[in-house]
């Protein structure tokens, strides 16, 4: 799964890296992004790419209670094209979720060691995501989820699942406005190559989402 991540780049770097034409309203870097927070995402509105904020934790448009979002921070890519909560979104509401590392916890008996995981050959990247608009009794939310897959050889020693990180040359294809069936989106994800990754131990300080400073990413010596 993916339950915490970081985004430390400055706004100019993000605009340049993802070819975004307009400034990002309210952008703030974060050392400890957690479910329930507003997170930076990129969509294609049919004319151009737009960057803005979605709440992490998908609330499907048909849901009667927004609390369902806390159970839907991730979606399994293997079955997303079949599940009622995600099938429609796989065809029409795909997004990039901007990040530069994520955290995962390696279990040692009764203990869990947090690790920060990055790409070996580039800093900024994007998770494959899905988003939706929810309205109920006058309240409106725009929410999202991160797609995951079975761990690769590197990640399987840490956790059996991992977020899908889009190769740089496949980011625009994921959010293109062209029509795509859920099955085609599923096959697209299945063809993606996994880039080299690296990880290091960080302190349990990161376990609390209230902590959001450089201590979160400091290597344990």
N, C-alpha and C positions, 0 to 999 in steps of 0.2 A: 504494500500500500504506500501511499504518500500522505503524511499527515503534518509535516512541517517543512518549510523551505526558506531560502533567503533571496533577496534581491537588493544588491548593494550598489549597482551602477548608477551613475548620474543620468539625469533626464536626456541630456544631449547624446550620450552614448546609446541609449535605447532608441531614440528617434532615428539615429544614423544606422544602427544595426538592423532595425526592422523596417526602415524606409517609411517612417510615419510622417505624413505631411504637416500635422498640426501638433501644438504643444499638448502635454498631458496634464489635464486639470487636476491639481491637488496631489501631484506625485510626491511620494516620500519613500526613501529606501528603508529596508527593514532587515534586521538580523534574525527574525524569528516570526515568520508568517504562519498563522494558525487558522484552522477551520473556523468559520463564522465571521472572519474578517473580510474587509473589502480588498480584493486583490487585482493586480493589473493584468488585463487581458486585451487581446487584439482580435478584431473581427473584420470581415470584408462586407461592406454594406451594399455591394453590387457595383460600386463605382471606385471606391478606394478603401484602403485599410484605415481603421480607426482604433485608437487605444483609449481605454477607459476602465472603470472599476466594476467588478461583479462580486457579489458575496459568495465566498467559498462554502459550498454545501448546496447541492442542487435541489430546488423546489420545483417539481414539474408543474406545468401550467394548470393541470387538472387537480392538483392536491388541495385538500380542504384545510390543511394545517401546515404552516411554514416550518414547524419543528422537524418535519421529515428531512429537511436539509442537513441536519447534523448526522444523519445516517447515510448520506449520499455525497460524501466528500470525494469519493473515488468511484469509478465505474470500470468493471472488468471488460477489457477490449474484446475478449474472446466471445462474449455473449451480448455486448451492448446493442448489436444490430438486431437482436431478437427480443430484448426486454422492453415492456411497455414504457418504462420511465425514460429510456434512452433512444429507442428505435427511430422516432421522428427526428430527434436532434442529430443523430448520425447523418441523416440526409440533408438537414437544412440549417443546423445551428452549431457549427463547429468553430472553435476558437483556439488561439494561442494563449498560453498562460506563461508570462515572462518570469524567468528565474536565473540564478547563477549557481545554485547548489541546493541540495535537499538533505534532510536529516533522516537517518534510520537508526533503529536501536537493535543492537546485537545482544541476544540473550546469553548470559553465562549462569546457568543454574537459576537461582532466584533473582539474579541481578541483570540489569540491562545497561549496556554501554552505548551511549549516543555517539554516532559517527556523522561527520559532514562529508558528503559525497559530491564530487564535481566531475566535469568532463576534463580529460587530460589535455585536449588540444584547443579548447576555446573557453571563454568565460561565460558570456551571455548565451542563453538558449531558451527554447520554448517547450513546455509540456503540451501534448495534445489534449485539448479540453472540449467539453460540450457546455452549452449555456441555454437558459430558458428564461422567459418572462412570466411572472406569476402575479395575478391580481385577485384580491378577495376582500370584499367589504370595504372598498375604497383604498386598500393598501396595495402598493405595487413594489415588486422586487425583481431584480435581475440577478440571477444566480448561476453558478457553474460547478462543474466537477472535473477532476483530473482522471484521464484514462490510464489504466495500468495493465501490465502483462506479467507473465511468468518471468522470474529473475533469470538473467543471463549467468554465465559462468562466474563473472566477477561478483555479482550481487548475491548469488545463492548462498554464499557463506555468511551473509549478513541477514538477509530476509528472503522469503520465497516469492515475493512480489516486488515490482519496481514500476515507477511511473514511466510512461512513454515519452521519450525525448525525441523531438523531430529533428532529423538531419537538416542542416541549414538550407540545402537546396530543395527541401520538401515542405518547408513551412507555408509558403504561399499556396501550394497545391492543396494543403489541408483546409484552408479557409476560403478557397475560391468560391465565387458566387455561382459557378456552373452547377447545374442540377446533378445530383449524385444519389444513388439509392443507398439505403443502409448497408446492403451487402457489398456494394462497391467501396464504401468507406471502410468497411471491415477488411476487405482484401487489401486496400491501400495500407492500412496499419500493419498487416501481416508481412508486407514486403520491405518494411523499413530496416535499415542496417543500424546496429547498435554501436555507438562510438565508444572509444576507450574511456575508462573512468578511473578515478582515484579517490581514496578515502583516508581520513585520519580521525582519531579519537578526539572528542571534545568533552567538556565537563558536564555533569548533570544539571548545571545551571540552566542549560537550554530546555530542560524538561518543563519548566514553567513558562507558559506563553506570556506571562507578565514581564519576563526578562527580555529586553530587546536592546542590546548594546554589543560592543566588540567582544565581550567575555563569552558570548554564545559561540563564536567561531574560533576562539583561541585554542590552539593545539595543546593537548596534554603532553607535557614534557616527561 
